[in-house]
Amino acid sequence: MKAVIQRVLDASVSVEGVVKGEIKSGLLVYLGVANDDNESDADWLAEKIAYLRIFNDEDGKMNLSLKDLYETDKSAGKSAGKSAGKFASVLIISQFTLLGDARKGRRPSWDKAAPPEKAKLLYEYFIDSILKHGLICENGEFQAHMKVKYTNDGPVTILLDTKESISIKQ
């Protein structure tokens, strides 16, 4: 799996003018599923994203994770409902184009992207994995033409590839 993670002040995704997912602040995640991906890739990536320390602490140092911010909001007495959490939100967008290989020629090859049936199952599994970490999760619509709006915070953008982390996972 490949993911582009962006720290955002706000983000939303719409299909045909209808908002499908929206967060106030947190992480926007573009997710690409490869042919050889499986549930362990999704679990590893979800945990990595939940605990990725890319939010500023009181000293302005990137030292806090989404989970840290969620726990802070929760302990401050804020509701743990869907609209809770100033920062503990994730918006996940399926994006098979992350698997495009443009090294040869002018048109990318999509050979490494999982077929839609498999990709949808793993995309949904990934969403469930994020939810298991207690985070608020919104998402787009699989295989739809989506319009994504967001305000990048920093900007902070991180690229993760589960295949590049194989030695870490084992």
ABEGO torsion letter per residue (X at the ends): XBBBBBBBABBBBBBGGBBABBBABEBBBBBBBBAABBAAAAAAAAAAAAABBABBBAAGBBABBAAAAAAAAAAAGBBABAABEAAABBBBBBBAAAABBAABEABBBAAABBBAAAAAAAAAAAAAAAAAAGBBBBBBBBGBBBBBBBBBBOBBBBBBBAAAAAAAAX
